[in-house]
Amino acid sequence: MDLSIGTPVDPVPPVVRAALAEAADAPGYPTTQGTPRLREAAAGWLARRHAVPADPSAVLPVIGTKEFIAALPALLGCGPGDTVVHPELAYPTYDIGARLAGATAVAADGLSALGPRRVALVWVNSPANPTGRVLPAAHLRKMVDWARERGAVIAADECYLDLGWDTEPVSVLHPEVCGGSSRSVLAVHSLSKRSNMAGYRAGFVTGDPALVADLLEIRRHAGMMVPDPVQAAMAAALGDDAHADEQRARYAARRERLRAALAAAGWVTEHSEAGLYLWVTRPGLDCWDSVQRLAEAGILVAPGEFYGPAGRAHVRVALTATDERVDAAVARLAALA
Ligand SMILES: Cc1ncc(COP(=O)(O)O)c(C=O)c1O
């Protein structure tokens, strides 16, 4: 039972496949900026589902958000002497992006401890991978204010925004957070998890129109284009909520089953109020002990240390397994209990 990686396993929704097939005759180069239909669908989704008043002309498609996260520091012109800040427990690509640009990555949850360094970019990830933690609007607002005061860009990786369970996650572009202005703010959205489109490589960034215009200029010259059929599939996905609600319900059911089974077997869930993972710990065991104990039962999970030293006591359990595999894992955990 492989619960160690967060790759979707359920079918690509028919509405998405049909749009892809319909757009298959695509002999010309795609537009880097994204088709008007895609940009309007993205802005429409943000307004409809997240109360974010997004401007379609400031939407820019990306070739999956991992690509964009790894490229952003370089695209912003960061280099030696610049600091890129990311959460203490974090998706490793924030660090990779800083390294590729020759900048310095610093893992810090508290921005006030950063001292006088030249901070060029701050990454925030709510709901978070690996912890499932959701930052309240007031906390995000403080981060936005801090970045603006320091002349830094704040980029929010919001790929799990649609997957709030115990709390409703809020976007960095919500007026309560950014004060109704997108200045210095970027929000990054992925279709991989919401719409099972990880294989399509489909995401977008939006926010400060001046920053987005700069990014477009560079990406246009660097050939960072999303294929036309994928743009059509993205527009269809963003315009349809029924498939996303269905997928969400699948994850909710898997989450309940796994959480209860882990609890009965002695693992305590922390955070995990949103997103696609359970962040669990067992008193007396470090992450490697937990990985081994679960592996002996046939269940693979990710050691928390992979995401930073603060994860030493935890393991990350992904909800992205089929119902059949989740049932099997639940049975093995029951035997452990
Ligand atoms: C926090 C976070 N950001 C970004 C990504 C990348 O998603 P994409 O499939 O859009 O590249 C992931 C994928 O798991 C993730 O967990």
The ligand as a Gaussian input file, in Angstrom:
#p B3LYP/6-31G(d) Opt

LIG

0 1
 C        2.987000      22.051000      -2.155000
 C        3.039000      21.620000      -3.582000
 N        3.272000      22.537000      -4.534000
 C        3.323000      22.196000      -5.822000
 C        3.154000      20.896000      -6.233000
 C        3.303000      20.590000      -7.697000
 O        2.122000      20.407000      -8.346000
 P        2.046000      20.346000      -9.926000
 O        1.499000      19.010000     -10.247000
 O        1.140000      21.467000     -10.318000
 O        3.415000      20.515000     -10.490000
 C        2.907000      19.913000      -5.300000
 C        2.736000      18.518000      -5.731000
 O        2.561000      17.611000      -5.012000
 C        2.851000      20.282000      -3.929000
 O        2.623000      19.387000      -2.975000

